[in-house]
């Protein structure tokens, strides 16, 4: 049988989790073969999943969008449809993004507190102080 893969797969024994249905559904799997372009996954039982999935590999902290290429019993072969998405090698970039998000959320909380206090004050003025 002719080899159709564009890169050689290495035997592996990695834990994985696939996500589908807009990440509303997930299933644990075992990654038996792994390469830059795809993987062979093994499940505890036969499962029905759509053609497009996301594979998360906790040990490598990687996530891949993938397409199901074949299915056989409780195994399936997938090909990655994107670049590896791993944590940034520059932690300061992640921290900077996190700091920006925290600042934005803090500003939104302050605005909501101000609006709440204005509403509370308006209710007190309109209906008098409730004892």
Backbone as XML, in Angstrom:
<?xml version="1.0"?>
<chain id="A" units="angstrom">
  <residue number="1" name="UNK">
    <atom name="N" x="0.843" y="-1.173" z="0.000"/>
    <atom name="CA" x="0.000" y="0.000" z="0.000"/>
    <atom name="C" x="0.891" y="1.239" z="0.000"/>
  </residue>
  <residue number="2" name="UNK">
    <atom name="N" x="0.608" y="2.199" z="-0.834"/>
    <atom name="CA" x="1.416" y="3.407" z="-0.958"/>
    <atom name="C" x="1.196" y="4.326" z="0.234"/>
  </residue>
  <residue number="3" name="UNK">
    <atom name="N" x="2.264" y="4.957" z="0.682"/>
    <atom name="CA" x="2.190" y="5.914" z="1.790"/>
    <atom name="C" x="1.628" y="7.228" z="1.255"/>
  </residue>
  <residue number="4" name="UNK">
    <atom name="N" x="0.552" y="7.710" z="1.884"/>
    <atom name="CA" x="-0.094" y="8.942" z="1.426"/>
    <atom name="C" x="0.217" y="10.129" z="2.311"/>
  </residue>
  <residue number="5" name="UNK">
    <atom name="N" x="0.852" y="9.908" z="3.447"/>
    <atom name="CA" x="1.137" y="10.999" z="4.382"/>
    <atom name="C" x="2.262" y="11.876" z="3.858"/>
  </residue>
  <residue number="6" name="UNK">
    <atom name="N" x="2.159" y="13.177" z="4.145"/>
    <atom name="CA" x="3.209" y="14.097" z="3.721"/>
    <atom name="C" x="4.355" y="14.148" z="4.729"/>
  </residue>
  <residue number="7" name="UNK">
    <atom name="N" x="4.134" y="13.650" z="5.947"/>
    <atom name="CA" x="5.213" y="13.576" z="6.939"/>
    <atom name="C" x="5.055" y="12.279" z="7.734"/>
  </residue>
  <residue number="8" name="UNK">
    <atom name="N" x="6.181" y="11.718" z="8.153"/>
    <atom name="CA" x="6.168" y="10.445" z="8.870"/>
    <atom name="C" x="5.584" y="10.618" z="10.264"/>
  </residue>
  <residue number="9" name="UNK">
    <atom name="N" x="4.794" y="9.641" z="10.660"/>
    <atom name="CA" x="4.224" y="9.667" z="12.010"/>
    <atom name="C" x="5.105" y="8.873" z="12.952"/>
  </residue>
  <residue number="10" name="UNK">
    <atom name="N" x="5.159" y="9.365" z="14.178"/>
    <atom name="CA" x="5.912" y="8.702" z="15.234"/>
    <atom name="C" x="4.924" y="8.025" z="16.171"/>
  </residue>
  <residue number="11" name="UNK">
    <atom name="N" x="5.280" y="6.841" z="16.655"/>
    <atom name="CA" x="4.436" y="6.164" z="17.645"/>
    <atom name="C" x="4.365" y="7.038" z="18.885"/>
  </residue>
  <residue number="12" name="UNK">
    <atom name="N" x="3.204" y="7.086" z="19.510"/>
    <atom name="CA" x="3.059" y="7.894" z="20.723"/>
    <atom name="C" x="2.055" y="7.236" z="21.657"/>
  </residue>
  <residue number="13" name="UNK">
    <atom name="N" x="2.005" y="7.744" z="22.852"/>
    <atom name="CA" x="1.062" y="7.272" z="23.857"/>
    <atom name="C" x="0.621" y="8.494" z="24.662"/>
  </residue>
  <residue number="14" name="UNK">
    <atom name="N" x="0.101" y="9.495" z="23.934"/>
    <atom name="CA" x="-0.288" y="10.765" z="24.538"/>
    <atom name="C" x="-1.784" y="10.802" z="24.825"/>
  </residue>
  <residue number="15" name="UNK">
    <atom name="N" x="-2.131" y="11.462" z="25.912"/>
    <atom name="CA" x="-3.542" y="11.704" z="26.221"/>
    <atom name="C" x="-4.004" y="12.863" z="25.341"/>
  </residue>
  <residue number="16" name="UNK">
    <atom name="N" x="-5.238" y="12.795" z="24.890"/>
    <atom name="CA" x="-5.802" y="13.884" z="24.093"/>
    <atom name="C" x="-7.278" y="14.041" z="24.381"/>
  </residue>
  <residue number="17" name="UNK">
    <atom name="N" x="-7.828" y="15.106" z="23.879"/>
    <atom name="CA" x="-9.270" y="15.352" z="23.994"/>
    <atom name="C" x="-9.688" y="16.035" z="22.710"/>
  </residue>
  <residue number="18" name="UNK">
    <atom name="N" x="-10.762" y="15.521" z="22.102"/>
    <atom name="CA" x="-11.286" y="16.185" z="20.914"/>
    <atom name="C" x="-12.525" y="16.982" z="21.302"/>
  </residue>
  <residue number="19" name="UNK">
    <atom name="N" x="-12.670" y="18.125" z="20.662"/>
    <atom name="CA" x="-13.825" y="18.993" z="20.864"/>
    <atom name="C" x="-14.552" y="19.128" z="19.536"/>
  </residue>
  <residue number="20" name="UNK">
    <atom name="N" x="-15.877" y="19.198" z="19.603"/>
    <atom name="CA" x="-16.692" y="19.401" z="18.405"/>
    <atom name="C" x="-18.006" y="20.043" z="18.814"/>
  </residue>
  <residue number="21" name="UNK">
    <atom name="N" x="-18.864" y="20.324" z="17.841"/>
    <atom name="CA" x="-20.137" y="21.027" z="18.085"/>
    <atom name="C" x="-19.883" y="22.370" z="18.779"/>
  </residue>
  <residue number="22" name="UNK">
    <atom name="N" x="-18.966" y="23.168" z="18.186"/>
    <atom name="CA" x="-18.613" y="24.473" z="18.752"/>
    <atom name="C" x="-18.135" y="24.361" z="20.187"/>
  </residue>
  <residue number="23" name="UNK">
    <atom name="N" x="-17.350" y="23.330" z="20.461"/>
    <atom name="CA" x="-16.756" y="23.047" z="21.780"/>
    <atom name="C" x="-17.799" y="22.734" z="22.855"/>
  </residue>
  <residue number="24" name="UNK">
    <atom name="N" x="-19.016" y="22.396" z="22.439"/>
    <atom name="CA" x="-20.039" y="21.992" z="23.402"/>
    <atom name="C" x="-19.909" y="20.519" z="23.763"/>
  </residue>
  <residue number="25" name="UNK">
    <atom name="N" x="-19.224" y="19.753" z="22.928"/>
    <atom name="CA" x="-19.040" y="18.321" z="23.171"/>
    <atom name="C" x="-17.552" y="17.999" z="23.147"/>
  </residue>
  <residue number="26" name="UNK">
    <atom name="N" x="-17.154" y="17.032" z="23.974"/>
    <atom name="CA" x="-15.758" y="16.607" z="23.966"/>
    <atom name="C" x="-15.671" y="15.132" z="24.344"/>
  </residue>
  <residue number="27" name="UNK">
    <atom name="N" x="-14.586" y="14.493" z="23.900"/>
    <atom name="CA" x="-14.344" y="13.080" z="24.172"/>
    <atom name="C" x="-12.847" y="12.894" z="24.382"/>
  </residue>
  <residue number="28" name="UNK">
    <atom name="N" x="-12.476" y="12.124" z="25.410"/>
    <atom name="CA" x="-11.068" y="11.801" z="25.644"/>
    <atom name="C" x="-10.610" y="10.755" z="24.629"/>
  </residue>
  <residue number="29" name="UNK">
    <atom name="N" x="-9.322" y="10.814" z="24.305"/>
    <atom name="CA" x="-8.767" y="9.840" z="23.368"/>
    <atom name="C" x="-7.304" y="9.584" z="23.704"/>
  </residue>
  <residue number="30" name="UNK">
    <atom name="N" x="-6.745" y="8.609" z="23.042"/>
    <atom name="CA" x="-5.342" y="8.280" z="23.158"/>
    <atom name="C" x="-4.731" y="8.535" z="21.783"/>
  </residue>
  <residue number="31" name="UNK">
    <atom name="N" x="-3.652" y="9.280" z="21.738"/>
    <atom name="CA" x="-2.990" y="9.588" z="20.469"/>
    <atom name="C" x="-1.921" y="8.528" z="20.257"/>
  </residue>
  <residue number="32" name="UNK">
    <atom name="N" x="-2.155" y="7.648" z="19.279"/>
    <atom name="CA" x="-1.266" y="6.500" z="19.058"/>
    <atom name="C" x="-0.154" y="6.804" z="18.064"/>
  </residue>
  <residue number="33" name="UNK">
    <atom name="N" x="-0.396" y="7.631" z="17.075"/>
    <atom name="CA" x="0.613" y="8.086" z="16.118"/>
    <atom name="C" x="0.460" y="9.588" z="16.012"/>
  </residue>
  <residue number="34" name="UNK">
    <atom name="N" x="1.587" y="10.280" z="15.808"/>
    <atom name="CA" x="1.545" y="11.737" z="15.778"/>
    <atom name="C" x="2.595" y="12.259" z="14.810"/>
  </residue>
  <residue number="35" name="UNK">
    <atom name="N" x="2.242" y="13.270" z="14.033"/>
    <atom name="CA" x="3.204" y="13.929" z="13.152"/>
    <atom name="C" x="2.860" y="15.406" z="13.073"/>
  </residue>
  <residue number="36" name="UNK">
    <atom name="N" x="3.621" y="16.131" z="12.275"/>
    <atom name="CA" x="3.351" y="17.559" z="12.087"/>
    <atom name="C" x="2.024" y="17.794" z="11.374"/>
  </residue>
  <residue number="37" name="UNK">
    <atom name="N" x="1.560" y="16.804" z="10.617"/>
    <atom name="CA" x="0.375" y="17.022" z="9.778"/>
    <atom name="C" x="-0.861" y="16.238" z="10.193"/>
  </residue>
  <residue number="38" name="UNK">
    <atom name="N" x="-0.738" y="15.347" z="11.196"/>
    <atom name="CA" x="-1.909" y="14.571" z="11.578"/>
    <atom name="C" x="-1.629" y="13.592" z="12.695"/>
  </residue>
  <residue number="39" name="UNK">
    <atom name="N" x="-2.640" y="12.771" z="12.977"/>
    <atom name="CA" x="-2.511" y="11.812" z="14.077"/>
    <atom name="C" x="-3.501" y="10.666" z="13.900"/>
  </residue>
  <residue number="40" name="UNK">
    <atom name="N" x="-3.203" y="9.573" z="14.617"/>
    <atom name="CA" x="-4.156" y="8.456" z="14.709"/>
    <atom name="C" x="-4.643" y="8.443" z="16.145"/>
  </residue>
  <residue number="41" name="UNK">
    <atom name="N" x="-5.961" y="8.512" z="16.311"/>
    <atom name="CA" x="-6.572" y="8.578" z="17.627"/>
    <atom name="C" x="-7.290" y="7.281" z="17.950"/>
  </residue>
  <residue number="42" name="UNK">
    <atom name="N" x="-7.257" y="6.888" z="19.215"/>
    <atom name="CA" x="-7.955" y="5.694" z="19.668"/>
    <atom name="C" x="-8.895" y="6.108" z="20.800"/>
  </residue>
  <residue number="43" name="UNK">
    <atom name="N" x="-10.120" y="5.594" z="20.755"/>
    <atom name="CA" x="-11.148" y="5.918" z="21.740"/>
    <atom name="C" x="-11.527" y="4.654" z="22.506"/>
  </residue>
  <residue number="44" name="UNK">
    <atom name="N" x="-12.138" y="4.830" z="23.676"/>
    <atom name="CA" x="-12.536" y="3.677" z="24.481"/>
    <atom name="C" x="-13.678" y="2.911" z="23.829"/>
  </residue>
  <residue number="45" name="UNK">
    <atom name="N" x="-14.408" y="3.575" z="22.948"/>
    <atom name="CA" x="-15.499" y="2.931" z="22.204"/>
    <atom name="C" x="-15.704" y="3.679" z="20.895"/>
  </residue>
  <residue number="46" name="UNK">
    <atom name="N" x="-16.453" y="3.097" z="19.989"/>
    <atom name="CA" x="-16.750" y="3.784" z="18.729"/>
    <atom name="C" x="-17.596" y="5.014" z="19.026"/>
  </residue>
  <residue number="47" name="UNK">
    <atom name="N" x="-17.248" y="6.116" z="18.391"/>
    <atom name="CA" x="-17.993" y="7.353" z="18.605"/>
    <atom name="C" x="-18.350" y="7.973" z="17.269"/>
  </residue>
  <residue number="48" name="UNK">
    <atom name="N" x="-19.380" y="8.780" z="17.280"/>
    <atom name="CA" x="-19.781" y="9.512" z="16.084"/>
    <atom name="C" x="-19.412" y="10.977" z="16.288"/>
  </residue>
  <residue number="49" name="UNK">
    <atom name="N" x="-18.528" y="11.485" z="15.451"/>
    <atom name="CA" x="-18.134" y="12.888" z="15.522"/>
    <atom name="C" x="-18.203" y="13.477" z="14.116"/>
  </residue>
  <residue number="50" name="UNK">
    <atom name="N" x="-18.352" y="14.784" z="14.017"/>
    <atom name="CA" x="-18.385" y="15.411" z="12.702"/>
    <atom name="C" x="-17.003" y="15.371" z="12.032"/>
  </residue>
  <residue number="51" name="UNK">
    <atom name="N" x="-16.945" y="15.780" z="10.799"/>
    <atom name="CA" x="-15.691" y="15.765" z="10.037"/>
    <atom name="C" x="-14.676" y="16.773" z="10.567"/>
  </residue>
  <residue number="52" name="UNK">
    <atom name="N" x="-15.139" y="17.900" z="11.109"/>
    <atom name="CA" x="-14.243" y="18.935" z="11.624"/>
    <atom name="C" x="-14.218" y="18.865" z="13.143"/>
  </residue>
  <residue number="53" name="UNK">
    <atom name="N" x="-13.010" y="18.740" z="13.702"/>
    <atom name="CA" x="-12.845" y="18.639" z="15.155"/>
    <atom name="C" x="-11.670" y="19.515" z="15.584"/>
  </residue>
  <residue number="54" name="UNK">
    <atom name="N" x="-11.492" y="19.603" z="16.892"/>
    <atom name="CA" x="-10.300" y="20.238" z="17.451"/>
    <atom name="C" x="-9.670" y="19.226" z="18.392"/>
  </residue>
  <residue number="55" name="UNK">
    <atom name="N" x="-8.372" y="19.018" z="18.264"/>
    <atom name="CA" x="-7.631" y="18.094" z="19.125"/>
    <atom name="C" x="-6.787" y="18.903" z="20.089"/>
  </residue>
  <residue number="56" name="UNK">
    <atom name="N" x="-6.959" y="18.638" z="21.392"/>
    <atom name="CA" x="-6.141" y="19.275" z="22.421"/>
    <atom name="C" x="-5.236" y="18.219" z="23.022"/>
  </residue>
  <residue number="57" name="UNK">
    <atom name="N" x="-3.942" y="18.552" z="23.128"/>
    <atom name="CA" x="-2.945" y="17.642" z="23.685"/>
    <atom name="C" x="-2.365" y="18.306" z="24.935"/>
  </residue>
  <residue number="58" name="UNK">
    <atom name="N" x="-2.863" y="17.918" z="26.128"/>
    <atom name="CA" x="-2.431" y="18.581" z="27.364"/>
    <atom name="C" x="-0.922" y="18.516" z="27.621"/>
  </residue>
  <residue number="59" name="UNK">
    <atom name="N" x="-0.286" y="17.373" z="27.383"/>
    <atom name="CA" x="1.151" y="17.231" z="27.671"/>
    <atom name="C" x="2.003" y="18.188" z="26.847"/>
  </residue>
  <residue number="60" name="UNK">
    <atom name="N" x="1.556" y="18.510" z="25.648"/>
    <atom name="CA" x="2.298" y="19.418" z="24.773"/>
    <atom name="C" x="1.726" y="20.830" z="24.820"/>
  </residue>
  <residue number="61" name="UNK">
    <atom name="N" x="0.599" y="20.992" z="25.499"/>
    <atom name="CA" x="-0.130" y="22.261" z="25.536"/>
    <atom name="C" x="-0.352" y="22.780" z="24.113"/>
  </residue>
  <residue number="62" name="UNK">
    <atom name="N" x="-0.829" y="21.883" z="23.248"/>
    <atom name="CA" x="-1.103" y="22.218" z="21.858"/>
    <atom name="C" x="-2.565" y="21.962" z="21.544"/>
  </residue>
  <residue number="63" name="UNK">
    <atom name="N" x="-3.044" y="22.730" z="20.608"/>
    <atom name="CA" x="-4.396" y="22.541" z="20.123"/>
    <atom name="C" x="-4.351" y="22.644" z="18.604"/>
  </residue>
  <residue number="64" name="UNK">
    <atom name="N" x="-5.038" y="21.724" z="17.930"/>
    <atom name="CA" x="-5.053" y="21.698" z="16.463"/>
    <atom name="C" x="-6.491" y="21.618" z="15.956"/>
  </residue>
  <residue number="65" name="UNK">
    <atom name="N" x="-6.792" y="22.363" z="14.940"/>
    <atom name="CA" x="-8.026" y="22.117" z="14.194"/>
    <atom name="C" x="-7.697" y="20.986" z="13.245"/>
  </residue>
  <residue number="66" name="UNK">
    <atom name="N" x="-8.655" y="20.089" z="13.058"/>
    <atom name="CA" x="-8.361" y="18.908" z="12.251"/>
    <atom name="C" x="-9.583" y="18.443" z="11.480"/>
  </residue>
  <residue number="67" name="UNK">
    <atom name="N" x="-9.308" y="17.605" z="10.476"/>
    <atom name="CA" x="-10.365" y="16.997" z="9.664"/>
    <atom name="C" x="-10.198" y="15.483" z="9.763"/>
  </residue>
  <residue number="68" name="UNK">
    <atom name="N" x="-11.321" y="14.792" z="9.949"/>
    <atom name="CA" x="-11.297" y="13.331" z="10.021"/>
    <atom name="C" x="-11.058" y="12.798" z="8.607"/>
  </residue>
  <residue number="69" name="UNK">
    <atom name="N" x="-10.025" y="11.969" z="8.465"/>
    <atom name="CA" x="-9.676" y="11.387" z="7.161"/>
    <atom name="C" x="-10.221" y="9.976" z="7.014"/>
  </residue>
  <residue number="70" name="UNK">
    <atom name="N" x="-10.230" y="9.213" z="8.111"/>
    <atom name="CA" x="-10.743" y="7.844" z="8.062"/>
    <atom name="C" x="-11.210" y="7.436" z="9.453"/>
  </residue>
  <residue number="71" name="UNK">
    <atom name="N" x="-12.068" y="6.426" z="9.486"/>
    <atom name="CA" x="-12.578" y="5.857" z="10.742"/>
    <atom name="C" x="-12.595" y="4.342" z="10.607"/>
  </residue>
  <residue number="72" name="UNK">
    <atom name="N" x="-12.252" y="3.679" z="11.705"/>
    <atom name="CA" x="-12.293" y="2.222" z="11.720"/>
    <atom name="C" x="-12.492" y="1.766" z="13.161"/>
  </residue>
  <residue number="73" name="UNK">
    <atom name="N" x="-13.700" y="1.299" z="13.470"/>
    <atom name="CA" x="-13.992" y="0.863" z="14.834"/>
    <atom name="C" x="-13.832" y="2.009" z="15.817"/>
  </residue>
  <residue number="74" name="UNK">
    <atom name="N" x="-12.924" y="1.808" z="16.781"/>
    <atom name="CA" x="-12.719" y="2.845" z="17.789"/>
    <atom name="C" x="-11.471" y="3.698" z="17.501"/>
  </residue>
  <residue number="75" name="UNK">
    <atom name="N" x="-11.035" y="3.736" z="16.250"/>
    <atom name="CA" x="-9.891" y="4.548" z="15.849"/>
    <atom name="C" x="-10.285" y="5.488" z="14.720"/>
  </residue>
  <residue number="76" name="UNK">
    <atom name="N" x="-9.529" y="6.583" z="14.614"/>
    <atom name="CA" x="-9.716" y="7.485" z="13.477"/>
    <atom name="C" x="-8.402" y="8.175" z="13.165"/>
  </residue>
  <residue number="77" name="UNK">
    <atom name="N" x="-8.246" y="8.484" z="11.896"/>
    <atom name="CA" x="-7.079" y="9.244" z="11.440"/>
    <atom name="C" x="-7.514" y="10.657" z="11.142"/>
  </residue>
  <residue number="78" name="UNK">
    <atom name="N" x="-6.711" y="11.609" z="11.573"/>
    <atom name="CA" x="-7.049" y="13.011" z="11.331"/>
    <atom name="C" x="-5.876" y="13.721" z="10.678"/>
  </residue>
  <residue number="79" name="UNK">
    <atom name="N" x="-6.184" y="14.762" z="9.929"/>
    <atom name="CA" x="-5.144" y="15.637" z="9.381"/>
    <atom name="C" x="-5.376" y="17.026" z="9.943"/>
  </residue>
  <residue number="80" name="UNK">
    <atom name="N" x="-4.284" y="17.671" z="10.326"/>
    <atom name="CA" x="-4.390" y="19.005" z="10.893"/>
    <atom name="C" x="-4.660" y="20.010" z="9.785"/>
  </residue>
  <residue number="81" name="UNK">
    <atom name="N" x="-5.545" y="20.942" z="10.056"/>
    <atom name="CA" x="-5.916" y="21.937" z="9.046"/>
    <atom name="C" x="-5.389" y="23.320" z="9.398"/>
  </residue>
  <residue number="82" name="UNK">
    <atom name="N" x="-4.559" y="23.401" z="10.432"/>
    <atom name="CA" x="-3.997" y="24.685" z="10.832"/>
    <atom name="C" x="-2.584" y="24.505" z="11.341"/>
  </residue>
  <residue number="83" name="UNK">
    <atom name="N" x="-1.972" y="25.618" z="11.678"/>
    <atom name="CA" x="-0.661" y="25.602" z="12.304"/>
    <atom name="C" x="-0.846" y="25.200" z="13.766"/>
  </residue>
  <residue number="84" name="UNK">
    <atom name="N" x="0.203" y="24.699" z="14.383"/>
    <atom name="CA" x="0.154" y="24.350" z="15.803"/>
    <atom name="C" x="-0.150" y="25.609" z="16.586"/>
  </residue>
  <residue number="85" name="UNK">
    <atom name="N" x="-1.106" y="25.508" z="17.488"/>
    <atom name="CA" x="-1.414" y="26.635" z="18.361"/>
    <atom name="C" x="-0.961" y="26.258" z="19.754"/>
  </residue>
  <residue number="86" name="UNK">
    <atom name="N" x="0.213" y="26.743" z="20.114"/>
    <atom name="CA" x="0.786" y="26.471" z="21.426"/>
    <atom name="C" x="0.885" y="27.780" z="22.186"/>
  </residue>
  <residue number="87" name="UNK">
    <atom name="N" x="1.105" y="27.714" z="23.482"/>
    <atom name="CA" x="1.286" y="28.948" z="24.238"/>
    <atom name="C" x="2.451" y="29.747" z="23.669"/>
  </residue>
  <residue number="88" name="UNK">
    <atom name="N" x="2.362" y="31.048" z="23.732"/>
    <atom name="CA" x="3.400" y="31.921" z="23.209"/>
    <atom name="C" x="4.721" y="31.627" z="23.894"/>
  </residue>
  <residue number="89" name="UNK">
    <atom name="N" x="5.806" y="31.654" z="23.122"/>
    <atom name="CA" x="7.109" y="31.428" z="23.719"/>
    <atom name="C" x="7.561" y="32.656" z="24.502"/>
  </residue>
  <residue number="90" name="UNK">
    <atom name="N" x="6.846" y="33.774" z="24.315"/>
    <atom name="CA" x="7.159" y="34.993" z="25.051"/>
    <atom name="C" x="6.084" y="35.224" z="26.109"/>
  </residue>
  <residue number="91" name="UNK">
    <atom name="N" x="6.322" y="34.801" z="27.357"/>
    <atom name="CA" x="5.305" y="34.946" z="28.401"/>
    <atom name="C" x="4.851" y="36.380" z="28.594"/>
  </residue>
  <residue number="92" name="UNK">
    <atom name="N" x="5.752" y="37.353" z="28.335"/>
    <atom name="CA" x="5.340" y="38.740" z="28.514"/>
    <atom name="C" x="4.231" y="39.129" z="27.544"/>
  </residue>
  <residue number="93" name="UNK">
    <atom name="N" x="4.185" y="38.509" z="26.363"/>
    <atom name="CA" x="3.115" y="38.804" z="25.405"/>
    <atom name="C" x="1.779" y="38.347" z="25.974"/>
  </residue>
  <residue number="94" name="UNK">
    <atom name="N" x="1.759" y="37.153" z="26.574"/>
    <atom name="CA" x="0.534" y="36.649" z="27.177"/>
    <atom name="C" x="0.160" y="37.510" z="28.369"/>
  </residue>
  <residue number="95" name="UNK">
    <atom name="N" x="1.154" y="37.851" z="29.202"/>
    <atom name="CA" x="0.895" y="38.682" z="30.369"/>
    <atom name="C" x="0.384" y="40.049" z="29.951"/>
  </residue>
  <residue number="96" name="UNK">
    <atom name="N" x="0.962" y="40.614" z="28.874"/>
    <atom name="CA" x="0.506" y="41.912" z="28.383"/>
    <atom name="C" x="-0.944" y="41.845" z="27.950"/>
  </residue>
  <residue number="97" name="UNK">
    <atom name="N" x="-1.302" y="40.788" z="27.243"/>
    <atom name="CA" x="-2.682" y="40.609" z="26.806"/>
    <atom name="C" x="-3.596" y="40.450" z="28.015"/>
  </residue>
  <residue number="98" name="UNK">
    <atom name="N" x="-3.167" y="39.696" z="28.987"/>
    <atom name="CA" x="-3.949" y="39.473" z="30.196"/>
    <atom name="C" x="-4.115" y="40.788" z="30.962"/>
  </residue>
  <residue number="99" name="UNK">
    <atom name="N" x="-3.037" y="41.549" z="31.061"/>
    <atom name="CA" x="-3.107" y="42.830" z="31.767"/>
    <atom name="C" x="-4.093" y="43.775" z="31.077"/>
  </residue>
  <residue number="100" name="UNK">
    <atom name="N" x="-4.087" y="43.783" z="29.762"/>
    <atom name="CA" x="-5.019" y="44.621" z="29.005"/>
    <atom name="C" x="-6.457" y="44.186" z="29.264"/>
  </residue>
  <residue number="101" name="UNK">
    <atom name="N" x="-6.687" y="42.885" z="29.245"/>
    <atom name="CA" x="-8.038" y="42.374" z="29.502"/>
    <atom name="C" x="-8.505" y="42.712" z="30.911"/>
  </residue>
  <residue number="102" name="UNK">
    <atom name="N" x="-7.603" y="42.581" z="31.896"/>
    <atom name="CA" x="-7.957" y="42.895" z="33.284"/>
    <atom name="C" x="-8.308" y="44.377" z="33.402"/>
  </residue>
  <residue number="103" name="UNK">
    <atom name="N" x="-7.495" y="45.249" z="32.785"/>
    <atom name="CA" x="-7.770" y="46.694" z="32.831"/>
    <atom name="C" x="-9.139" y="47.000" z="32.234"/>
  </residue>
  <residue number="104" name="UNK">
    <atom name="N" x="-9.430" y="46.390" z="31.101"/>
    <atom name="CA" x="-10.718" y="46.610" z="30.439"/>
    <atom name="C" x="-11.863" y="46.160" z="31.336"/>
  </residue>
  <residue number="105" name="UNK">
    <atom name="N" x="-11.730" y="44.984" z="31.925"/>
    <atom name="CA" x="-12.779" y="44.474" z="32.810"/>
    <atom name="C" x="-12.943" y="45.339" z="34.053"/>
  </residue>
  <residue number="106" name="UNK">
    <atom name="N" x="-11.840" y="45.804" z="34.613"/>
    <atom name="CA" x="-11.923" y="46.682" z="35.781"/>
    <atom name="C" x="-12.646" y="47.983" z="35.442"/>
  </residue>
  <residue number="107" name="UNK">
    <atom name="N" x="-12.377" y="48.532" z="34.265"/>
    <atom name="CA" x="-13.056" y="49.759" z="33.844"/>
    <atom name="C" x="-14.551" y="49.510" z="33.671"/>
  </residue>
  <residue number="108" name="UNK">
    <atom name="N" x="-14.908" y="48.353" z="33.090"/>
    <atom name="CA" x="-16.325" y="48.024" z="32.918"/>
    <atom name="C" x="-17.022" y="47.851" z="34.270"/>
  </residue>
  <residue number="109" name="UNK">
    <atom name="N" x="-16.348" y="47.212" z="35.227"/>
    <atom name="CA" x="-16.920" y="47.034" z="36.567"/>
    <atom name="C" x="-17.131" y="48.394" z="37.228"/>
  </residue>
  <residue number="110" name="UNK">
    <atom name="N" x="-16.142" y="49.289" z="37.113"/>
    <atom name="CA" x="-16.274" y="50.622" z="37.700"/>
    <atom name="C" x="-17.454" y="51.369" z="37.093"/>
  </residue>
  <residue number="111" name="UNK">
    <atom name="N" x="-17.630" y="51.266" z="35.773"/>
    <atom name="CA" x="-18.763" y="51.914" z="35.098"/>
    <atom name="C" x="-20.082" y="51.338" z="35.592"/>
  </residue>
  <residue number="112" name="UNK">
    <atom name="N" x="-20.155" y="50.027" z="35.722"/>
    <atom name="CA" x="-21.385" y="49.395" z="36.208"/>
    <atom name="C" x="-21.694" y="49.803" z="37.643"/>
  </residue>
  <residue number="113" name="UNK">
    <atom name="N" x="-20.663" y="49.892" z="38.492"/>
    <atom name="CA" x="-20.878" y="50.331" z="39.874"/>
    <atom name="C" x="-21.418" y="51.753" z="39.908"/>
  </residue>
  <residue number="114" name="UNK">
    <atom name="N" x="-20.847" y="52.633" z="39.073"/>
    <atom name="CA" x="-21.298" y="54.017" z="39.016"/>
    <atom name="C" x="-22.754" y="54.088" z="38.574"/>
  </residue>
  <residue number="115" name="UNK">
    <atom name="N" x="-23.101" y="53.337" z="37.522"/>
    <atom name="CA" x="-24.479" y="53.322" z="37.037"/>
    <atom name="C" x="-25.440" y="52.773" z="38.084"/>
  </residue>
  <residue number="116" name="UNK">
    <atom name="N" x="-25.013" y="51.733" z="38.796"/>
    <atom name="CA" x="-25.843" y="51.153" z="39.843"/>
    <atom name="C" x="-26.115" y="52.177" z="40.945"/>
  </residue>
  <residue number="117" name="UNK">
    <atom name="N" x="-25.058" y="52.872" z="41.358"/>
    <atom name="CA" x="-25.219" y="53.875" z="42.398"/>
    <atom name="C" x="-26.120" y="55.022" z="41.941"/>
  </residue>
  <residue number="118" name="UNK">
    <atom name="N" x="-26.013" y="55.421" z="40.670"/>
    <atom name="CA" x="-26.892" y="56.467" z="40.136"/>
    <atom name="C" x="-28.344" y="56.000" z="40.138"/>
  </residue>
  <residue number="119" name="UNK">
    <atom name="N" x="-28.580" y="54.770" z="39.730"/>
    <atom name="CA" x="-29.946" y="54.229" z="39.739"/>
    <atom name="C" x="-30.489" y="54.146" z="41.158"/>
  </residue>
  <residue number="120" name="UNK">
    <atom name="N" x="-29.662" y="53.669" z="42.070"/>
    <atom name="CA" x="-30.063" y="53.544" z="43.469"/>
    <atom name="C" x="-30.413" y="54.920" z="44.050"/>
  </residue>
  <residue number="121" name="UNK">
    <atom name="N" x="-29.582" y="55.903" z="43.743"/>
    <atom name="CA" x="-29.818" y="57.268" z="44.216"/>
    <atom name="C" x="-31.106" y="57.828" z="43.619"/>
  </residue>
  <residue number="122" name="UNK">
    <atom name="N" x="-31.328" y="57.579" z="42.326"/>
    <atom name="CA" x="-32.542" y="58.048" z="41.654"/>
    <atom name="C" x="-33.791" y="57.419" z="42.252"/>
  </residue>
  <residue number="123" name="UNK">
    <atom name="N" x="-33.722" y="56.147" z="42.598"/>
    <atom name="CA" x="-34.868" y="55.457" z="43.212"/>
    <atom name="C" x="-35.149" y="56.045" z="44.586"/>
  </residue>
  <residue number="124" name="UNK">
    <atom name="N" x="-34.102" y="56.296" z="45.344"/>
    <atom name="CA" x="-34.281" y="56.887" z="46.677"/>
    <atom name="C" x="-34.929" y="58.269" z="46.582"/>
  </residue>
  <residue number="125" name="UNK">
    <atom name="N" x="-34.472" y="59.081" z="45.619"/>
    <atom name="CA" x="-35.029" y="60.423" z="45.447"/>
    <atom name="C" x="-36.499" y="60.350" z="45.049"/>
  </residue>
  <residue number="126" name="UNK">
    <atom name="N" x="-36.807" y="59.401" z="44.163"/>
    <atom name="CA" x="-38.158" y="59.303" z="43.637"/>
    <atom name="C" x="-39.138" y="58.737" z="44.659"/>
  </residue>
  <residue number="127" name="UNK">
    <atom name="N" x="-38.722" y="57.714" z="45.381"/>
    <atom name="CA" x="-39.639" y="57.009" z="46.285"/>
    <atom name="C" x="-39.356" y="57.274" z="47.763"/>
  </residue>
  <residue number="128" name="UNK">
    <atom name="N" x="-38.366" y="58.090" z="48.044"/>
    <atom name="CA" x="-38.033" y="58.373" z="49.432"/>
    <atom name="C" x="-37.184" y="57.252" z="50.017"/>
  </residue>
  <residue number="129" name="UNK">
    <atom name="N" x="-36.542" y="57.523" z="51.077"/>
    <atom name="CA" x="-35.675" y="56.555" z="51.748"/>
    <atom name="C" x="-36.519" y="55.432" z="52.330"/>
  </residue>
  <residue number="130" name="UNK">
    <atom name="N" x="-36.178" y="54.202" z="52.020"/>
    <atom name="CA" x="-36.891" y="53.035" z="52.548"/>
    <atom name="C" x="-36.247" y="52.665" z="53.869"/>
  </residue>
  <residue number="131" name="UNK">
    <atom name="N" x="-37.064" y="52.593" z="54.911"/>
    <atom name="CA" x="-36.529" y="52.289" z="56.241"/>
    <atom name="C" x="-36.363" y="50.829" z="56.444"/>
  </residue>
</chain>
